[in-house]
Amino acid sequence: LLLFRYCLEDSANEILYEIFEYLDGYDIYKGFYNLNNRFQNLAINSNILTKINISTISKTNFEDYYHNILIPNQSQITFLRLSNPFVAEIIFSEARLILNFIRLETIILDY
């Protein structure tokens, strides 16, 4: 009797990208970013990270996300939804920072 074990790590990139379609960008970051180089690269290269919906996130978690995802990908982000005043304050605190989001098509402030 042969026993086969299937690991998420053995999945094809296409399957992982399909899974990413059902997750928020922040969830992808928290769940996959620090697992290993392959998952980190998949998370970074995912189109999901072009649509950022930051609704329920603590200030500490946002600062980590901001430095590791938002800033490095700011030229690729097309959609940005900010639901917390402190998040908007951080995004807009640095003069002209929002101008670096050159592909930004939609920004929603709902707080």
N, C-alpha and C positions, 0 to 999 in steps of 0.2 A: 504494500500500500504506500503510494507516494503522497506526500503531504506538500501542498503548494501554499506558500504564503505570499500574499499580495501586499505590497507596501505602496503607499501614496508616492513615495520617492521613485518607484518603478514606472509610474504613469507617464504617458507621452505628454509633451508640452501642450498639445492641443486639448487634451482632457483637462489639464490644470487651468488653461485659459478659459475653458467652458465653466469650470467651477468658479473662477474669478468673476464671471459674469453675474453670479448670484450674490456676490459679496460687495460690500462697500470698500472703497479704497483704503480707509483706515483699518478695517478688519483684515484686509489682505496684508497690509503693512505689519500689523501686530501678529498675525498668524504665520506669515511666511518669511518675512524680511530677514530674521536672524537665524533661520534654521541651518542653512548652508549656502554656498555660493550659487548653486543652481537655482534654488528657490528665490534667493535675493535678486538674481538677474531676471528671473521670470516676473517677479513683482515689479521691478523697476521698468522693465520693457513692456509691461502690460498697458494696453490702452485704457484700462480702468483708471489708472492714475492720472488721466487727463481730465477726469470728472470727479471733483472733490466735493463731498457733502459732509461738512463738519457740523453735526448737530448736537450730539451728546458726547462731549469729550471734556475731560478735566484740563485745567490749565497746565499742569505738569505734563500730561500726556500730549497735549497739543504742542508744547514747546519742543518736545522730542520729535514729533511728527513734522513740525515746521522745519526744523534744521535738517532732518534726514530725507524728507520727501518733498515738501513744498518748495523749498529754496532750490534744491538741485533740479527739480522738474518744472520750475516756474515758466520756462519758455514753451512748455508743451501743454500746460493746463488750459482747457477750453471752457470749463464750467466750474464755478466756485459758489458754494452755498454756505453762508456763515450764519449760524443760529445763536451764537453766544457773543455778548458784547466784548468780552476779553479777547476772543479770537479776532474779531474785527479790529480791535485796538492794536493788537500785535501786527496784523497784516498792514494796517494803515499808519502805524507809528513811525516807521522809517520813511522819511520824505522820498517820494517818487518810487517806492518799492513796487507799488501796484503797476507801474509802467513796465516793469520787467516781465509781466505776464502778457507777452506779445500776442499769444493766440487766444486770449480770453475773449469768449463770445458772450457769456452770460455770467452775471454775478447777482446773487440773491442775498439780501440782508433781511432776515426775518426774526428779529429779536425785539 
